[in-house]
């Protein structure tokens, strides 16, 4: 089974689809949600996580050098367990994309990027709904605007880069969770 990377504009449902894919494949993957790792650690009162907290809460990407270490650890564990790795929230910049390629080559692994497309308007609608239900500090308009800009300027080039290499399937995320999952599984074959 190939490693999977879930990409798409924020609020396209990557986290929801990750959980649905894990359930569909009966936990046939190990799972790494980079954003969850950062949010869990950013409450720690130390220089590293304060730095990350400032970046993430302003809408910027988490520092690549920290992502590299976390991803390398997760990939080593998946390699040891002889299982595929499903990763959400990474890679989101070209330096991260190049790092992923190096790691895939180093460990002789294959991968697929799933790009969940969602319109700007629908993404805003979803984040506003989430902000009302489970307010997070990064769900403020200033941060949201920065996150859209970062996606357009940093992550879209990653998606295009892997698209040019034939490593991307794109799915319309403006549908029910079940329909998006069904389309994802169908296109993964």
Helices and strands as residue ranges (DSSP letters): E 3-8, H 14-24, E 29-33, H 34-41, H 47-57, H 64-81, E 84-88, H 94-106, E 111-117, H 120-133, H 141-150, I 151-155, H 156-164, E 168-172, H 177-188
